[in-house]
C-alpha cells in the first residue's frame, strides 16, 4: 500500500535533511520518527504531523503542519539546538525542489515558527520548528 501524503512527506523531508550538508554537519543522519533508547545527541525527531484537506472544485489538495524537534545535551545547550533548527529552516524553507514526495506534487513548503526550551529534566534543550506543506 502506498503512503498517504503526510507519510510520503515525512520520508521526503528526512531524505532532504539527511542530504543537506548544514544539517548533516550538526546531526549526521540522526533524524528519527522515534529515536532509539540509547540515542546519541544531538538529533532531530519528527514531532506532530497534522494534515488538513485543502480541496477545490477541480483538485484535491492538502495542507500539512509538520513539526521537527532538535534535541541537545551539549554544554552549548540552547545554542546547539537553535543552530540545528536554523539549519533545518535553511534546508527546507521555500525549497520544495529539495524534497521528493513520491506520488504527490509538493507545491509549497514554508517555515512558520520555532522555539527553544529547556527539557523538563533540566539536562538539555529542545528546539522545535513548524513547517507547512501544501500539495495539489
FENKAHU-V769462 format. One record per backbone hydrogen bond with DSSP energy under -0.5 kcal/mol. NH is the residue of the N-H (numbers start at 1). CO is the residue of the C=O. Records with the same first field share a line. If there is no record, write none. Layout:
NH: CO / CO
This chain:
8: 4
9: 5
10: 6
11: 7
12: 8
13: 9
14: 10
15: 11
16: 12
17: 13
18: 14
19: 15
20: 16 / 17
24: 20
25: 21
26: 22 / 23
27: 23
28: 24
30: 27
31: 29
32: 44
39: 36 / 37
42: 71
43: 71
44: 30
45: 69
46: 32
47: 67
50: 65
51: 49
52: 63
54: 61
56: 59
62: 135
63: 52
64: 133
65: 50
66: 64 / 131
67: 48
68: 129
69: 45
70: 127
71: 43 / 69
72: 125
77: 74
79: 76
81: 77
82: 78
83: 79
84: 80
85: 81
86: 82
87: 83
88: 84
89: 85
90: 86
91: 87
92: 88
93: 89
94: 109
95: 92
98: 95
99: 96
100: 98
101: 99
102: 100
104: 101
106: 104
107: 105 / 134
108: 134
110: 132
112: 130
113: 130
115: 128
117: 126
119: 124
122: 119
125: 72
126: 117
127: 70
128: 115
129: 68
130: 113
131: 66
132: 110
133: 64
134: 108
135: 62
136: 105
